[in-house]
Amino acid sequence: MPITQSAQKAIRGSLRKKAFNDSRKRAMKEVIKKIEKMIRTDKKEALKMLPEAFAIIDKAAQKNVIKKNNAARKKSRLSRLVKA
């Protein structure tokens, strides 16, 4: 357990940041899975959902939840899946 007041405050801040990061990461994974599932049934609908997924992925990269190249790779793979 942290002893100093500043260490306790740092833990509170890191827990708050972790909650935000986890929610962004979860939203990103959910939209990716939703598109991958949609591709099997309706490719046009998956194509419409692509900009929404790109926005979520870009936001995660912008907030440093994932790295820039990781975001680019995810977007590339999603667009390749939809167009194939």
JOJOKA-V211987 format. One record per residue. N is the residue number from 1. SS is DSSP state (hx for helix, st for strand, lp for the rest). OMEGA is omega in radians with two decimals (none if undefined). D_LAST is the distance of its C-alpha to the last C-alpha in whole Angstrom. Layout:
BEGIN
n: [N N]
ss: [SS SS]
omega: [OMEGA OMEGA]
d_last: [D_LAST D_LAST]
END
This chain:
BEGIN
n: [1 2 3 4 5 6 7 8 9 10 11 12 13 14 15 16 17 18 19 20 21 22 23 24 25 26 27 28 29 30 31 32 33 34 35 36 37 38 39 40 41 42 43 44 45 46 47 48 49 50 51 52 53 54 55 56 57 58 59 60 61 62 63 64 65 66 67 68 69 70 71 72 73 74 75 76 77 78 79 80 81 82 83 84]
ss: [lp lp lp lp hx hx hx hx hx hx hx hx hx hx hx hx hx hx hx hx hx hx hx hx hx hx hx hx hx hx hx hx hx hx hx hx hx hx hx hx hx lp hx hx hx hx hx hx hx hx hx hx hx hx hx hx hx hx hx hx hx hx lp lp lp lp lp hx hx hx hx hx hx hx hx hx hx hx hx hx hx hx hx lp]
omega: [3.11 -3.09 -3.08 -3.11 -3.13 3.11 3.08 3.13 3.12 3.13 3.10 3.13 -3.11 3.08 3.11 3.12 3.12 3.12 3.12 -3.13 3.13 -3.13 3.09 -3.13 3.13 3.13 3.14 -3.13 -3.13 -3.11 3.10 3.13 -3.14 3.12 3.14 3.10 -3.11 -3.12 -3.10 -3.07 -3.02 -3.08 -3.13 3.11 3.10 3.11 3.11 -3.11 -3.06 3.13 3.09 3.13 3.13 3.14 -3.14 3.14 3.13 3.13 3.11 3.11 -3.13 -3.13 3.10 3.02 3.00 -3.13 -3.06 -3.13 3.08 3.11 -3.14 -3.14 3.12 -3.14 3.14 -3.12 3.12 -3.11 3.10 3.12 -3.08 -3.07 -3.11 none]
d_last: [53 53 56 57 56 53 51 51 50 47 46 46 44 41 41 40 37 36 36 34 31 31 30 28 26 26 24 22 21 21 19 16 17 17 13 12 14 13 10 11 14 13 9 12 14 12 11 15 16 14 17 19 17 18 21 22 21 23 26 26 25 28 30 30 29 26 26 24 22 21 20 18 16 15 14 12 10 10 8 6 5 6 4 0]
END
